[in-house]
Amino acid sequence: MKRNMLILTVVFTGLLQACSEDESSMPAIADEEQAREAFLRIHTIWTATLQPVIEQGNDVTYTDEVIEGAGGGSVVVNGTFSQSRSSSASSTLNTSLTDVTLEFQQYTYEDLVLNGVLRFFDSYRYRYACSSSGCASSTHMFMSYASEGRDKIVNPPIAIEFEYNGRRYKDTILLDADKEYSTFTVKMTNSAGQEFWFNY
């Protein structure tokens, strides 16, 4: 019995060491290509899973609202979403505004895992009006994903883990990404203090 226990202890210790080695051998984000991929995963999480749930109703205030991750973990939502539509015989005005802070807690989507806090901001305004001189329309859109909170204080780096080109990456990052209309300008800082700038 003692011998069996000793064998089990050795095997279990070996497994723990192997897991630890696997964990520590994961490379950090080291170039623009990997940074771009990390940003794409965060963007996909927002557009594919969180935005459709959060942007419902007309005027919603979120206070510690919990959304479960598709693959495990959760995210805690604080902030607001509002939208309005008005029209008359000669004009139309549609607006929406999302301003939420998301605290990811081992939130898992496909091969991506997030831990930490990010602020998501999304505004949209569409106006169409007619007068005696004719009709005109205008659209303005702005979106940002940022490590900076409402109080302009930078939140701690968010931990990210994902698979890319057959390797699993793990790092902590600061993110500052925004777009007006169509293209994101992204600044990502990794755990070594390297900054990666790119458009998406």
PAZA-364388 format. One record per residue: x, y negated, z negated of N, C-alpha, C in turn. Coordinates in pm, whole numbers, plus 50000, padded with zeros to 5 digits. Each point is the difference from the previous one (the first is absolute). Last residue first. Example, Ala and Ser with C-alpha at 12.3 -4.5 7.8 and 13.67 -1.06 7.14 Angstrom:
2
rec nc1:51285	nc2:50225	nc3:49292	cac1:50082	cac2:49881	cac3:49994	cc1:49923	cc2:49891	cc3:49927
rec nc1:50029	nc2:50572	nc3:50007	cac1:49911	cac2:49881	cac3:50000	cc1:50090	cc2:49880	cc3:50000
! end
This chain:
200
rec nc1:49370	nc2:45164	nc3:53806	cac1:49922	cac2:50122	cac3:50027	cc1:49865	cc2:49959	cc3:50059
rec nc1:50550	nc2:49816	nc3:49875	cac1:49862	cac2:49972	cac3:50038	cc1:49929	cc2:50131	cc3:50029
rec nc1:50440	nc2:49886	nc3:49653	cac1:49955	cac2:50047	cac3:50131	cc1:49855	cc2:49956	cc3:50024
rec nc1:50456	nc2:50023	nc3:49621	cac1:49902	cac2:49912	cac3:50062	cc1:49961	cc2:50058	cc3:50135
rec nc1:50251	nc2:50153	nc3:49504	cac1:49972	cac2:50038	cac3:50136	cc1:49887	cc2:49910	cc3:50053
rec nc1:50394	nc2:50021	nc3:49572	cac1:49877	cac2:49945	cac3:50056	cc1:49988	cc2:50042	cc3:50147
rec nc1:50260	nc2:50192	nc3:49517	cac1:50006	cac2:49973	cac3:50144	cc1:49866	cc2:49948	cc3:50049
rec nc1:50113	nc2:50158	nc3:49545	cac1:50000	cac2:49856	cac3:50027	cc1:50014	cc2:49965	cc3:50147
rec nc1:49953	nc2:50441	nc3:49778	cac1:50139	cac2:49953	cac3:50001	cc1:50009	cc2:49850	cc3:50028
rec nc1:49584	nc2:50240	nc3:50005	cac1:50051	cac2:50003	cac3:49862	cc1:50145	cc2:49952	cc3:49991
rec nc1:49709	nc2:49806	nc3:50410	cac1:50011	cac2:50132	cac3:49938	cc1:50064	cc2:49991	cc3:49862
rec nc1:49686	nc2:49659	nc3:50321	cac1:50125	cac2:50007	cac3:49925	cc1:50007	cc2:50136	cc3:49931
rec nc1:49728	nc2:49737	nc3:50441	cac1:50001	cac2:50107	cac3:49901	cc1:50137	cc2:50006	cc3:49935
rec nc1:49657	nc2:49679	nc3:50338	cac1:50126	cac2:50002	cac3:49926	cc1:49989	cc2:50109	cc3:49894
rec nc1:49719	nc2:49845	nc3:50486	cac1:50021	cac2:50083	cac3:49882	cc1:50140	cc2:49979	cc3:49943
rec nc1:49576	nc2:49809	nc3:50342	cac1:50141	cac2:49973	cac3:49971	cc1:50029	cc2:50064	cc3:49865
rec nc1:49591	nc2:50109	nc3:50382	cac1:50055	cac2:49988	cac3:49865	cc1:50146	cc2:49956	cc3:50006
rec nc1:49588	nc2:49908	nc3:50370	cac1:50130	cac2:50061	cac3:49972	cc1:50045	cc2:49977	cc3:49856
rec nc1:49570	nc2:49833	nc3:50218	cac1:50028	cac2:50135	cac3:50051	cc1:50127	cc2:50067	cc3:49950
rec nc1:49729	nc2:49581	nc3:49779	cac1:49952	cac2:50056	cac3:50126	cc1:50053	cc2:50141	cc3:50023
rec nc1:50258	nc2:49808	nc3:49653	cac1:49895	cac2:49909	cac3:50041	cc1:49962	cc2:50041	cc3:50141
rec nc1:50265	nc2:50260	nc3:49560	cac1:49976	cac2:49976	cac3:50143	cc1:49887	cc2:49899	cc3:50016
rec nc1:50394	nc2:50229	nc3:49614	cac1:49878	cac2:49928	cac3:50034	cc1:49988	cc2:49984	cc3:50151
rec nc1:50299	nc2:50235	nc3:49544	cac1:49960	cac2:50014	cac3:50140	cc1:49874	cc2:49919	cc3:50024
rec nc1:50387	nc2:50163	nc3:49622	cac1:49937	cac2:49871	cac3:50032	cc1:49968	cc2:50003	cc3:50149
rec nc1:50186	nc2:50347	nc3:49562	cac1:49942	cac2:49982	cac3:50133	cc1:49938	cc2:49862	cc3:50013
rec nc1:50374	nc2:50346	nc3:49704	cac1:49919	cac2:49879	cac3:49994	cc1:49953	cc2:49973	cc3:50142
rec nc1:50158	nc2:50496	nc3:49771	cac1:50008	cac2:49888	cac3:50094	cc1:49919	cc2:49881	cc3:49953
rec nc1:50249	nc2:50525	nc3:49890	cac1:49913	cac2:49897	cac3:49943	cc1:50020	cc2:49874	cc3:50084
rec nc1:50050	nc2:50556	nc3:50133	cac1:50064	cac2:49872	cac3:49968	cc1:49902	cc2:49914	cc3:49921
rec nc1:50087	nc2:50496	nc3:50308	cac1:49948	cac2:49950	cac3:49872	cc1:50075	cc2:49873	cc3:49964
rec nc1:49899	nc2:50398	nc3:50434	cac1:50065	cac2:49880	cac3:49947	cc1:49933	cc2:49956	cc3:49871
rec nc1:50066	nc2:50466	nc3:50337	cac1:49914	cac2:49932	cac3:49904	cc1:50078	cc2:49887	cc3:49936
rec nc1:50026	nc2:50263	nc3:50508	cac1:50064	cac2:49973	cac3:49870	cc1:49902	cc2:49925	cc3:49910
rec nc1:49910	nc2:50126	nc3:50467	cac1:50045	cac2:50122	cac3:49932	cc1:50070	cc2:49979	cc3:49868
rec nc1:49812	nc2:49633	nc3:50263	cac1:50099	cac2:50074	cac3:50081	cc1:50060	cc2:50119	cc3:49925
rec nc1:49734	nc2:49749	nc3:49671	cac1:50021	cac2:49941	cac3:50131	cc1:50112	cc2:50074	cc3:50072
rec nc1:49659	nc2:49959	nc3:49514	cac1:50078	cac2:50086	cac3:50088	cc1:50011	cc2:49935	cc3:50137
rec nc1:49938	nc2:49782	nc3:49471	cac1:49935	cac2:50042	cac3:50124	cc1:50095	cc2:50086	cc3:50083
rec nc1:49914	nc2:49662	nc3:49522	cac1:50058	cac2:50127	cac3:50041	cc1:49926	cc2:50047	cc3:50125
rec nc1:50071	nc2:49539	nc3:49636	cac1:49943	cac2:50061	cac3:50120	cc1:50076	cc2:50126	cc3:50034
rec nc1:49907	nc2:49583	nc3:49593	cac1:50069	cac2:50124	cac3:50035	cc1:49928	cc2:50065	cc3:50118
rec nc1:50042	nc2:49461	nc3:49857	cac1:49909	cac2:50114	cac3:50009	cc1:50079	cc2:50123	cc3:50044
rec nc1:50163	nc2:49538	nc3:49711	cac1:50003	cac2:50076	cac3:50127	cc1:49906	cc2:50120	cc3:49996
rec nc1:49863	nc2:49595	nc3:49687	cac1:50115	cac2:50091	cac3:50010	cc1:49997	cc2:50073	cc3:50134
rec nc1:49767	nc2:49527	nc3:50008	cac1:49980	cac2:50125	cac3:49926	cc1:50125	cc2:50087	cc3:50012
rec nc1:49972	nc2:49454	nc3:50033	cac1:50027	cac2:50121	cac3:50074	cc1:49980	cc2:50121	cc3:49909
rec nc1:49741	nc2:49519	nc3:49975	cac1:50109	cac2:50072	cac3:49937	cc1:50019	cc2:50132	cc3:50074
rec nc1:49648	nc2:49669	nc3:50076	cac1:50126	cac2:49970	cac3:50070	cc1:50121	cc2:50063	cc3:49933
rec nc1:49521	nc2:50061	nc3:49897	cac1:50067	cac2:49899	cac3:49920	cc1:50137	cc2:49961	cc3:50057
rec nc1:49727	nc2:50345	nc3:50193	cac1:49928	cac2:49873	cac3:50010	cc1:50071	cc2:49886	cc3:49927
rec nc1:50325	nc2:50393	nc3:50145	cac1:49863	cac2:49997	cac3:49951	cc1:49938	cc2:49862	cc3:50015
rec nc1:50402	nc2:50284	nc3:50287	cac1:49970	cac2:49883	cac3:49918	cc1:49853	cc2:49999	cc3:49959
rec nc1:50211	nc2:50312	nc3:50300	cac1:50033	cac2:50036	cac3:49862	cc1:49970	cc2:49886	cc3:49905
rec nc1:49738	nc2:50087	nc3:50486	cac1:50112	cac2:49938	cac3:49929	cc1:50021	cc2:50057	cc3:49861
rec nc1:49728	nc2:49969	nc3:50517	cac1:50027	cac2:50101	cac3:49898	cc1:50123	cc2:49949	cc3:49925
rec nc1:49606	nc2:49750	nc3:50348	cac1:50132	cac2:50018	cac3:49937	cc1:49997	cc2:50116	cc3:49902
rec nc1:49717	nc2:49696	nc3:50433	cac1:50008	cac2:50117	cac3:49914	cc1:50139	cc2:50007	cc3:49938
rec nc1:49618	nc2:49677	nc3:50319	cac1:50127	cac2:50005	cac3:49927	cc1:49997	cc2:50119	cc3:49906
rec nc1:49715	nc2:49728	nc3:50444	cac1:50021	cac2:50117	cac3:49916	cc1:50136	cc2:49989	cc3:49932
rec nc1:49594	nc2:49712	nc3:50315	cac1:50125	cac2:49993	cac3:49924	cc1:50008	cc2:50120	cc3:49908
rec nc1:49717	nc2:49777	nc3:50465	cac1:50020	cac2:50110	cac3:49906	cc1:50132	cc2:49980	cc3:49928
rec nc1:49593	nc2:49728	nc3:50335	cac1:50134	cac2:50005	cac3:49941	cc1:50004	cc2:50113	cc3:49898
rec nc1:49687	nc2:49765	nc3:50452	cac1:50016	cac2:50091	cac3:49886	cc1:50143	cc2:49993	cc3:49949
rec nc1:49596	nc2:49703	nc3:50323	cac1:50139	cac2:50036	cac3:49970	cc1:50003	cc2:50093	cc3:49879
rec nc1:49655	nc2:49721	nc3:50406	cac1:50018	cac2:50090	cac3:49885	cc1:50148	cc2:50035	cc3:49984
rec nc1:49734	nc2:49533	nc3:50219	cac1:50034	cac2:50139	cac3:50025	cc1:50018	cc2:50081	cc3:49873
rec nc1:49856	nc2:49532	nc3:50045	cac1:50115	cac2:50008	cac3:50091	cc1:50043	cc2:50143	cc3:50028
rec nc1:49646	nc2:49881	nc3:49696	cac1:49959	cac2:49951	cac3:50133	cc1:50114	cc2:50012	cc3:50102
rec nc1:50042	nc2:50341	nc3:49610	cac1:49954	cac2:49862	cac3:49996	cc1:49961	cc2:49960	cc3:50142
rec nc1:50139	nc2:50468	nc3:49664	cac1:49963	cac2:49938	cac3:50128	cc1:49952	cc2:49857	cc3:49976
rec nc1:50320	nc2:50423	nc3:49742	cac1:49908	cac2:49886	cac3:49996	cc1:49976	cc2:49944	cc3:50139
rec nc1:50249	nc2:50406	nc3:49652	cac1:49953	cac2:49977	cac3:50137	cc1:49895	cc2:49890	cc3:49995
rec nc1:50414	nc2:50262	nc3:49673	cac1:49900	cac2:49894	cac3:50019	cc1:49968	cc2:49986	cc3:50148
rec nc1:50266	nc2:50328	nc3:49591	cac1:49959	cac2:49989	cac3:50140	cc1:49889	cc2:49895	cc3:50010
rec nc1:50408	nc2:50219	nc3:49643	cac1:49900	cac2:49895	cac3:50023	cc1:49971	cc2:49992	cc3:50150
rec nc1:50278	nc2:50300	nc3:49568	cac1:49951	cac2:49998	cac3:50138	cc1:49892	cc2:49892	cc3:50012
rec nc1:50425	nc2:50239	nc3:49649	cac1:49894	cac2:49901	cac3:50025	cc1:49965	cc2:49996	cc3:50149
rec nc1:50282	nc2:50295	nc3:49584	cac1:49951	cac2:50007	cac3:50138	cc1:49887	cc2:49897	cc3:50017
rec nc1:50409	nc2:50239	nc3:49643	cac1:49920	cac2:49880	cac3:50029	cc1:49960	cc2:50003	cc3:50147
rec nc1:50237	nc2:50310	nc3:49562	cac1:49950	cac2:50004	cac3:50137	cc1:49905	cc2:49881	cc3:50020
rec nc1:50425	nc2:50176	nc3:49644	cac1:49885	cac2:49913	cac3:50022	cc1:49963	cc2:50004	cc3:50148
rec nc1:50255	nc2:50370	nc3:49646	cac1:50007	cac2:49916	cac3:50118	cc1:49875	cc2:49914	cc3:50007
rec nc1:50295	nc2:50367	nc3:49640	cac1:49898	cac2:49897	cac3:50025	cc1:50030	cc2:49924	cc3:50129
rec nc1:50118	nc2:50541	nc3:49811	cac1:50033	cac2:49859	cac3:49979	cc1:49890	cc2:49908	cc3:50048
rec nc1:50143	nc2:50495	nc3:50182	cac1:49985	cac2:49965	cac3:49860	cc1:50040	cc2:49854	cc3:49983
rec nc1:49881	nc2:50404	nc3:50420	cac1:50030	cac2:49864	cac3:49954	cc1:49975	cc2:49988	cc3:49850
rec nc1:50078	nc2:50379	nc3:50446	cac1:49965	cac2:49983	cac3:49859	cc1:50043	cc2:49860	cc3:49958
rec nc1:49905	nc2:50324	nc3:50485	cac1:50043	cac2:49877	cac3:49934	cc1:49953	cc2:49997	cc3:49854
rec nc1:49906	nc2:50320	nc3:50373	cac1:50130	cac2:50027	cac3:49937	cc1:50054	cc2:49878	cc3:49926
rec nc1:49482	nc2:50038	nc3:50056	cac1:50084	cac2:50081	cac3:50087	cc1:50136	cc2:50022	cc3:49933
rec nc1:49807	nc2:49703	nc3:49705	cac1:49926	cac2:50008	cac3:50126	cc1:50091	cc2:50068	cc3:50102
rec nc1:49963	nc2:49866	nc3:49428	cac1:50054	cac2:50084	cac3:50107	cc1:49907	cc2:50000	cc3:50120
rec nc1:50149	nc2:49736	nc3:49500	cac1:49900	cac2:50005	cac3:50107	cc1:50059	cc2:50070	cc3:50121
rec nc1:50152	nc2:49885	nc3:49524	cac1:50027	cac2:50128	cac3:50069	cc1:49897	cc2:50022	cc3:50111
rec nc1:49899	nc2:49591	nc3:49815	cac1:50043	cac2:50093	cac3:49896	cc1:50013	cc2:50139	cc3:50061
rec nc1:49947	nc2:49430	nc3:50136	cac1:50006	cac2:50139	cac3:50043	cc1:50057	cc2:50086	cc3:49888
rec nc1:49744	nc2:49513	nc3:50036	cac1:50101	cac2:50070	cac3:49920	cc1:49995	cc2:50149	cc3:50036
rec nc1:49839	nc2:49503	nc3:50235	cac1:49984	cac2:50145	cac3:49991	cc1:50115	cc2:50060	cc3:49921
rec nc1:49713	nc2:49508	nc3:50101	cac1:50125	cac2:50057	cac3:49951	cc1:49977	cc2:50148	cc3:49977
rec nc1:49735	nc2:49621	nc3:50338	cac1:50002	cac2:50102	cac3:49896	cc1:50143	cc2:50039	cc3:49964
rec nc1:49658	nc2:49690	nc3:50326	cac1:50118	cac2:49967	cac3:49921	cc1:50003	cc2:50093	cc3:49881
rec nc1:49716	nc2:49874	nc3:50496	cac1:50038	cac2:50106	cac3:49907	cc1:50127	cc2:49956	cc3:49927
rec nc1:49578	nc2:49781	nc3:50331	cac1:50123	cac2:49979	cac3:49923	cc1:50019	cc2:50114	cc3:49903
rec nc1:49691	nc2:49795	nc3:50469	cac1:50023	cac2:50103	cac3:49899	cc1:50134	cc2:49972	cc3:49933
rec nc1:49588	nc2:49770	nc3:50369	cac1:50124	cac2:49995	cac3:49922	cc1:50010	cc2:50122	cc3:49908
rec nc1:49708	nc2:49743	nc3:50448	cac1:50025	cac2:50122	cac3:49925	cc1:50133	cc2:49989	cc3:49926
rec nc1:49608	nc2:49687	nc3:50293	cac1:50120	cac2:49997	cac3:49916	cc1:50007	cc2:50130	cc3:49919
rec nc1:49731	nc2:49722	nc3:50451	cac1:50017	cac2:50121	cac3:49921	cc1:50129	cc2:49988	cc3:49920
rec nc1:49612	nc2:49666	nc3:50312	cac1:50130	cac2:50035	cac3:49940	cc1:49994	cc2:50130	cc3:49922
rec nc1:49624	nc2:49772	nc3:50236	cac1:50117	cac2:49946	cac3:50069	cc1:50134	cc2:50042	cc3:49942
rec nc1:49556	nc2:50132	nc3:49835	cac1:49982	cac2:50002	cac3:50145	cc1:50126	cc2:49958	cc3:50074
rec nc1:50104	nc2:50198	nc3:49536	cac1:49887	cac2:49916	cac3:50038	cc1:49987	cc2:50007	cc3:50152
rec nc1:50265	nc2:50275	nc3:49548	cac1:49981	cac2:49965	cac3:50140	cc1:49877	cc2:49913	cc3:50017
rec nc1:50382	nc2:50280	nc3:49634	cac1:49893	cac2:49901	cac3:50018	cc1:49988	cc2:49966	cc3:50147
rec nc1:50255	nc2:50351	nc3:49605	cac1:49962	cac2:49981	cac3:50140	cc1:49886	cc2:49899	cc3:50005
rec nc1:50424	nc2:50212	nc3:49641	cac1:49875	cac2:49927	cac3:50026	cc1:49980	cc2:49987	cc3:50150
rec nc1:50313	nc2:50261	nc3:49562	cac1:49975	cac2:49974	cac3:50142	cc1:49866	cc2:49930	cc3:50015
rec nc1:50416	nc2:50190	nc3:49614	cac1:49878	cac2:49924	cac3:50032	cc1:49988	cc2:49986	cc3:50151
rec nc1:50293	nc2:50247	nc3:49551	cac1:49970	cac2:50007	cac3:50143	cc1:49870	cc2:49922	cc3:50022
rec nc1:50418	nc2:50052	nc3:49583	cac1:49870	cac2:49967	cac3:50057	cc1:49994	cc2:50030	cc3:50150
rec nc1:50290	nc2:50191	nc3:49522	cac1:49994	cac2:49890	cac3:50096	cc1:49861	cc2:49983	cc3:50057
rec nc1:50301	nc2:50438	nc3:49804	cac1:49952	cac2:49878	cac3:49935	cc1:50001	cc2:49888	cc3:50104
rec nc1:50061	nc2:50585	nc3:49954	cac1:49973	cac2:49880	cac3:50080	cc1:49950	cc2:49887	cc3:49911
rec nc1:50299	nc2:50495	nc3:49995	cac1:49913	cac2:49914	cac3:49918	cc1:49988	cc2:49865	cc3:50070
rec nc1:50115	nc2:50537	nc3:50163	cac1:50038	cac2:49859	cac3:50007	cc1:49897	cc2:49921	cc3:49921
rec nc1:50203	nc2:50553	nc3:50021	cac1:49893	cac2:49901	cac3:50007	cc1:50058	cc2:49861	cc3:50019
rec nc1:50113	nc2:50591	nc3:50045	cac1:50029	cac2:49869	cac3:49942	cc1:49883	cc2:49905	cc3:50016
rec nc1:50014	nc2:50383	nc3:50363	cac1:50033	cac2:49999	cac3:49857	cc1:50034	cc2:49860	cc3:49952
rec nc1:49868	nc2:50103	nc3:50451	cac1:50088	cac2:50112	cac3:49970	cc1:50039	cc2:50009	cc3:49854
rec nc1:49705	nc2:49659	nc3:50161	cac1:49956	cac2:50116	cac3:50077	cc1:50084	cc2:50124	cc3:49968
rec nc1:49929	nc2:49613	nc3:49630	cac1:50075	cac2:50022	cac3:50123	cc1:49954	cc2:50127	cc3:50070
rec nc1:49693	nc2:49671	nc3:49674	cac1:50084	cac2:50120	cac3:50002	cc1:50070	cc2:50015	cc3:50134
rec nc1:49828	nc2:49554	nc3:49723	cac1:49976	cac2:50075	cac3:50123	cc1:50097	cc2:50117	cc3:50002
rec nc1:49789	nc2:49616	nc3:49618	cac1:50091	cac2:50110	cac3:50034	cc1:49954	cc2:50069	cc3:50129
rec nc1:49961	nc2:49486	nc3:49734	cac1:49927	cac2:50102	cac3:50077	cc1:50099	cc2:50106	cc3:50047
rec nc1:50042	nc2:49571	nc3:49718	cac1:50050	cac2:50134	cac3:49966	cc1:49919	cc2:50111	cc3:50067
rec nc1:49797	nc2:49587	nc3:50120	cac1:50072	cac2:49994	cac3:49874	cc1:50036	cc2:50141	cc3:49958
rec nc1:49796	nc2:49685	nc3:50448	cac1:50052	cac2:50128	cac3:49951	cc1:50079	cc2:49976	cc3:49872
rec nc1:49586	nc2:49749	nc3:50306	cac1:50115	cac2:49979	cac3:49911	cc1:50041	cc2:50135	cc3:49944
rec nc1:49697	nc2:49803	nc3:50450	cac1:50033	cac2:50106	cac3:49906	cc1:50122	cc2:49959	cc3:49919
rec nc1:49611	nc2:49844	nc3:50393	cac1:50086	cac2:49938	cac3:49898	cc1:50025	cc2:50103	cc3:49891
rec nc1:49804	nc2:50165	nc3:50397	cac1:50023	cac2:49860	cac3:50038	cc1:50094	cc2:49930	cc3:49903
rec nc1:49987	nc2:50546	nc3:50149	cac1:49916	cac2:49903	cac3:49932	cc1:50031	cc2:49860	cc3:50048
rec nc1:50399	nc2:50328	nc3:50041	cac1:49859	cac2:50033	cac3:50013	cc1:49917	cc2:49901	cc3:49920
rec nc1:50518	nc2:50112	nc3:50069	cac1:49928	cac2:49895	cac3:50071	cc1:49858	cc2:50042	cc3:50034
rec nc1:50296	nc2:50300	nc3:49771	cac1:50000	cac2:49874	cac3:49925	cc1:49915	cc2:49893	cc3:50067
rec nc1:50065	nc2:50433	nc3:50204	cac1:49931	cac2:50015	cac3:49873	cc1:49984	cc2:49867	cc3:49928
rec nc1:50240	nc2:50030	nc3:50416	cac1:49859	cac2:50035	cac3:50022	cc1:49920	cc2:50014	cc3:49871
rec nc1:50477	nc2:49909	nc3:49971	cac1:49921	cac2:49888	cac3:50054	cc1:49853	cc2:50038	cc3:50023
rec nc1:50321	nc2:50340	nc3:49866	cac1:49958	cac2:49906	cac3:49895	cc1:49911	cc2:49888	cc3:50051
rec nc1:50180	nc2:50364	nc3:50291	cac1:49936	cac2:50056	cac3:49881	cc1:49944	cc2:49897	cc3:49902
rec nc1:50222	nc2:49910	nc3:50443	cac1:49930	cac2:50127	cac3:50017	cc1:49921	cc2:50045	cc3:49877
rec nc1:50272	nc2:49589	nc3:50025	cac1:49900	cac2:49997	cac3:50106	cc1:49916	cc2:50128	cc3:50007
rec nc1:50356	nc2:49959	nc3:49672	cac1:49903	cac2:49893	cac3:49986	cc1:49888	cc2:50012	cc3:50103
rec nc1:50361	nc2:50304	nc3:50023	cac1:49922	cac2:50023	cac3:49877	cc1:49891	cc2:49894	cc3:49984
rec nc1:50309	nc2:49944	nc3:50349	cac1:49901	cac2:50104	cac3:50029	cc1:49914	cc2:50031	cc3:49879
rec nc1:50363	nc2:49700	nc3:49953	cac1:49896	cac2:49939	cac3:50084	cc1:49889	cc2:50102	cc3:50029
rec nc1:50380	nc2:50155	nc3:49779	cac1:49922	cac2:49915	cac3:49911	cc1:49884	cc2:49935	cc3:50076
rec nc1:50303	nc2:50256	nc3:50250	cac1:49924	cac2:50087	cac3:49910	cc1:49912	cc2:49917	cc3:49906
rec nc1:50299	nc2:49773	nc3:50287	cac1:49890	cac2:50058	cac3:50076	cc1:49913	cc2:50089	cc3:49911
rec nc1:50399	nc2:49822	nc3:49820	cac1:49896	cac2:49898	cac3:50014	cc1:49878	cc2:50056	cc3:50073
rec nc1:50376	nc2:50275	nc3:49969	cac1:49940	cac2:49983	cac3:49867	cc1:49887	cc2:49898	cc3:50006
rec nc1:50256	nc2:50060	nc3:50388	cac1:49914	cac2:50116	cac3:49977	cc1:49930	cc2:49990	cc3:49864
rec nc1:50320	nc2:49673	nc3:50110	cac1:49881	cac2:49985	cac3:50085	cc1:49902	cc2:50115	cc3:49977
rec nc1:50417	nc2:50024	nc3:49791	cac1:49918	cac2:49896	cac3:49938	cc1:49870	cc2:49979	cc3:50078
rec nc1:50321	nc2:50289	nc3:50180	cac1:49937	cac2:50062	cac3:49884	cc1:49910	cc2:49900	cc3:49927
rec nc1:50248	nc2:49838	nc3:50363	cac1:49908	cac2:50103	cac3:50049	cc1:49925	cc2:50065	cc3:49884
rec nc1:50350	nc2:49687	nc3:49914	cac1:49875	cac2:49938	cac3:50042	cc1:49897	cc2:50103	cc3:50046
rec nc1:50362	nc2:50165	nc3:49642	cac1:50007	cac2:49924	cac3:50125	cc1:49862	cc2:49950	cc3:50040
rec nc1:50094	nc2:50258	nc3:49597	cac1:50132	cac2:49945	cac3:50026	cc1:50011	cc2:49922	cc3:50130
rec nc1:49684	nc2:50257	nc3:49572	cac1:49982	cac2:49927	cac3:50126	cc1:50129	cc2:49924	cc3:50029
rec nc1:50065	nc2:50435	nc3:49707	cac1:49924	cac2:49875	cac3:49989	cc1:49984	cc2:49939	cc3:50139
rec nc1:50060	nc2:50547	nc3:49884	cac1:50065	cac2:49872	cac3:50034	cc1:49907	cc2:49882	cc3:49979
rec nc1:50017	nc2:50484	nc3:49734	cac1:49919	cac2:49925	cac3:50095	cc1:50068	cc2:49867	cc3:50031
rec nc1:50150	nc2:50327	nc3:49674	cac1:50065	cac2:50000	cac3:50131	cc1:49917	cc2:49926	cc3:50105
rec nc1:49863	nc2:50076	nc3:49541	cac1:50109	cac2:49902	cac3:50004	cc1:50066	cc2:49992	cc3:50137
rec nc1:49650	nc2:50317	nc3:49923	cac1:49949	cac2:49865	cac3:49974	cc1:50110	cc2:49896	cc3:50017
rec nc1:50113	nc2:50456	nc3:50025	cac1:49922	cac2:49960	cac3:50117	cc1:49952	cc2:49857	cc3:49987
rec nc1:50220	nc2:50187	nc3:49632	cac1:50095	cac2:49973	cac3:50107	cc1:49927	cc2:49954	cc3:50126
rec nc1:49742	nc2:50136	nc3:49636	cac1:50068	cac2:49875	cac3:49968	cc1:50096	cc2:49961	cc3:50111
rec nc1:49785	nc2:50414	nc3:50028	cac1:49904	cac2:49892	cac3:50023	cc1:50066	cc2:49864	cc3:49977
rec nc1:50254	nc2:50377	nc3:49898	cac1:49981	cac2:49991	cac3:50146	cc1:49905	cc2:49886	cc3:50034
rec nc1:50068	nc2:50104	nc3:49547	cac1:50118	cac2:49936	cac3:50056	cc1:49986	cc2:49981	cc3:50151
rec nc1:49662	nc2:50238	nc3:49776	cac1:49999	cac2:49859	cac3:49960	cc1:50117	cc2:49925	cc3:50060
rec nc1:49985	nc2:50462	nc3:50061	cac1:49897	cac2:49934	cac3:50079	cc1:49993	cc2:49852	cc3:49969
rec nc1:50288	nc2:50269	nc3:49742	cac1:50050	cac2:49985	cac3:50137	cc1:49901	cc2:49929	cc3:50089
rec nc1:49871	nc2:50109	nc3:49564	cac1:50100	cac2:49893	cac3:49998	cc1:50054	cc2:49974	cc3:50139
rec nc1:49715	nc2:50367	nc3:49947	cac1:49925	cac2:49874	cac3:49986	cc1:50093	cc2:49880	cc3:50001
rec nc1:50194	nc2:50431	nc3:50001	cac1:49931	cac2:49974	cac3:50128	cc1:49928	cc2:49865	cc3:49995
rec nc1:50205	nc2:50152	nc3:49606	cac1:50101	cac2:49967	cac3:50100	cc1:49935	cc2:49963	cc3:50132
rec nc1:49721	nc2:50157	nc3:49657	cac1:50054	cac2:49868	cac3:49965	cc1:50101	cc2:49953	cc3:50104
rec nc1:49824	nc2:50437	nc3:50036	cac1:49899	cac2:49899	cac3:50034	cc1:50051	cc2:49859	cc3:49973
rec nc1:50272	nc2:50358	nc3:49865	cac1:49996	cac2:49993	cac3:50147	cc1:49901	cc2:49892	cc3:50044
rec nc1:50023	nc2:50095	nc3:49543	cac1:50122	cac2:49933	cac3:50043	cc1:50001	cc2:49982	cc3:50151
rec nc1:49652	nc2:50247	nc3:49808	cac1:49984	cac2:49858	cac3:49969	cc1:50121	cc2:49920	cc3:50047
rec nc1:50022	nc2:50466	nc3:50036	cac1:49902	cac2:49946	cac3:50096	cc1:49980	cc2:49850	cc3:49979
rec nc1:50268	nc2:50231	nc3:49691	cac1:50070	cac2:49991	cac3:50128	cc1:49906	cc2:49939	cc3:50106
rec nc1:49825	nc2:50092	nc3:49577	cac1:50090	cac2:49885	cac3:49994	cc1:50071	cc2:49979	cc3:50133
rec nc1:49732	nc2:50380	nc3:49960	cac1:49917	cac2:49880	cac3:50000	cc1:50087	cc2:49875	cc3:50000
! end
